[in-house]
Each structure stands twice: as structure tokens, then as C-alpha cells.
């Protein structure tokens, strides 16, 4: 059996109205937040999977082979000549 309908006289309703610029602003803020969280997740994942001080191997190098130095030549210190 149907109950009585309640009137809306005592209830207050709220209505949010945004202009197109307001919706676009909220969209830009949400995009920046999601981008920040994505980049933070990539950084955290790399930190967890590859802790600092761990060497990276390409898989093509053979064991006991020469090690490539990844520091550019311009930043290397020159070797001191040995006097005999």
C-alpha cells in the first residue's frame, strides 16, 4: 500500500551552478592532479624496483667483459701521469 507523499517544504536543497570556465578550470586542476599522481607513481615504482646503487645490465654484455662508463667524457677527471 502506498505511503503518503512527503512535502518538500521543510527540506532545503542545494544547487551548484558552474559556468563553462568553471567546469574547464576544475578539469584542468583534475588533469594536473592526475598527472602528478601518475609521475609520482612512476618515480615510486622505479625506486622500489631499482634501489639506489644497483647496477643496470643490458643483458648483451658477457660476464667478465668490459664495463661501460655512463659518465660523459667531459665530466671525467683526467688521469694523472705517473712519474717514474
C-alpha positions in Angstrom: 0.0 0.0 0.0 1.3 3.3 -0.9 2.6 5.6 1.8 1.8 9.3 2.0 4.0 11.6 -0.1 6.1 13.9 2.0 6.1 17.6 1.1 9.3 19.4 0.3 8.5 22.4 2.4 10.8 21.6 5.3 13.8 20.3 3.2 16.4 22.6 1.8 18.0 21.7 -1.5 21.4 23.0 -2.7 22.2 23.6 -6.3 25.7 24.2 -7.7 25.9 26.1 -10.9 29.2 26.5 -12.8 29.9 28.3 -15.9 31.8 26.8 -18.8 35.0 28.5 -17.5 34.4 26.9 -14.0 34.0 23.4 -15.5 37.1 23.9 -17.6 39.1 25.1 -14.5 38.1 22.1 -12.5 39.0 19.9 -15.4 42.5 21.5 -15.6 43.0 21.1 -11.9 41.9 17.4 -12.0 44.2 16.8 -15.0 47.2 18.3 -13.2 46.5 16.2 -10.1 46.2 13.0 -12.1 49.4 13.8 -14.0 51.2 14.5 -10.7 50.0 11.2 -9.2 51.0 9.3 -12.4 54.5 10.8 -12.3 54.8 10.1 -8.6 53.7 6.5 -9.2 56.3 6.1 -11.9 59.0 7.5 -9.6 58.0 5.3 -6.7 57.8 2.2 -8.9 61.3 2.9 -10.2 62.6 3.4 -6.7 61.1 0.2 -5.4 62.2 -1.9 -8.4 65.7 -0.4 -8.7 67.1 0.8 -5.4 69.9 3.4 -5.4 73.4 1.9 -6.0 72.2 -1.0 -8.1 73.9 -1.5 -11.4 71.9 -1.8 -14.6 72.8 -4.5 -17.1 71.6 -4.6 -20.7 71.7 -8.4 -21.0 74.0 -8.2 -24.1 77.2 -7.9 -22.1 79.0 -11.1 -21.3 80.2 -11.9 -17.8 83.7 -10.6 -17.2 83.6 -8.3 -20.2 84.5 -4.6 -20.1 82.2 -2.3 -18.2 80.8 0.8 -20.0 81.1 4.0 -18.1 77.9 6.1 -18.4 79.5 9.4 -17.3 80.2 11.7 -20.2 83.8 12.3 -21.2 83.5 16.0 -20.5 82.8 15.3 -16.8 85.6 12.8 -16.2 88.7 13.8 -14.4 91.9 13.5 -16.4 94.2 10.7 -15.3 97.3 11.9 -13.5 100.6 11.0 -15.2 102.8 8.7 -13.1 106.3 9.8 -12.6 108.9 7.0 -12.5 
